[in-house]
Amino acid sequence: MSERIDLQNYIDYFVFQTYIQNRDWLGIEWGLNNVKIWRPDTAGGRWRYMMYDTDFGFGIYGGNVYLNTLASARNPGFPNLHSQLFDHVLDNQEFKCQFANRYNDLMNTTFQPANFNATADVLQAELAPAIPDHIDRWGSLMGPFSYANWLNSIGGIKSYNQQRITTARQHLNQTLNLQGTRLVNMFSVPAQGGRIRLNSLLPELPWSGSYNGACPVHAAAVPNWGYLFSHWSSSNANYSGRTEDSLEVQLSSNTSLTAHFERCEDVVNVAIASVGNRLVPSMNLEIADLTYTWLYGDAVVSNDSVLYNPMQGDYRLLVRFDSCEVRSNVLRIERETYALHLFPNPTAGELTLQFVLGEPQDLTVGIYNTLGELMLRQDFKGYQGQFNSTFDVRALSAGLYFVRAETPDKAYSGKFIKED
């Protein structure tokens, strides 16, 4: 089904229509009406439902909060292919729980009176300037008949929604046999350490919401920047002490979940080790997908894992991964004399040149023979950082050669032997 229909759209569409109790839809009170689907005209384009003409919801024209439109959508007065498909997919346990969890997600957030009313107020403010003209044109035919009547209608929608949440939860539980309601309470320790993604939600913590016992909820710890997830604690012993960041939580009773986080620098130690002619990271943990930033003073000189042939000065390493950036202490390199690093030496084909420039400068790299004749030259504008390039020297005759790296105020040199 998911290959042909956009399931997220499908679920949200049926949640919204049944929550607002739209009776002018899906054959609930008369023939099939106000149902349209579309898909992109592309390979693999999936069908989606269009939301429109929902004014027969929220109790208008004799409706009430006790009407179970979820049950009616499964078995309407005028059955049709759309209602039959909806009825059958809810027999699938996995889909039923996806649907129920999303229904609860929205009732715990979007349809909560504070959120609902705030959105209604925003829309009211946007529409208000046009309402007098609308009343002049349509007031005698279909309303609103006055500005006060329009405001009262908005108040009525707010009031209806506040009553609707309770019955919507009852209808969801009864219609899908979901074993009652459970309260999920979520916390973070420390408070600033991170959040918990619950199904489709990522709420600010602490937070609580109602879900159903027949369907597990998916909880995932989401660290804030500078923190790493450590472990869970819970009122349910099955989940306390667990260290995986994602859990499928069975709700046999009201359940609390606390995600514990630690500061990155309290978990991961980064140092710099000087190995031969290189600076390399030294860490207390093995971590995949790292990025590196080498600093010479305050200047970034490399993003490689290794810094080659460092010149004299102060170096620091920044390591980034997941939600962390950890800095090493400063390592001071003392080198009274500095030379270019050339290898392999001797060479018959390629020569690699390594050095570091701590500040942006125009740079010229040249290879000279023993007579001082320039054999190869490359120029670089405003170069800064790790220089690590390979030159093809196969065309050079066998013999001794000198390499010079020159900036406007400095020059470094080295030599190599070219073999046949």
Summary of the structure (lengths in Angstrom):
residues: 420
radius of gyration: 34.1
end to end distance: 67.6
largest distance: 103.3
contacts: 1230
relative contact order: 0.07
helix: 25%
strand: 36%
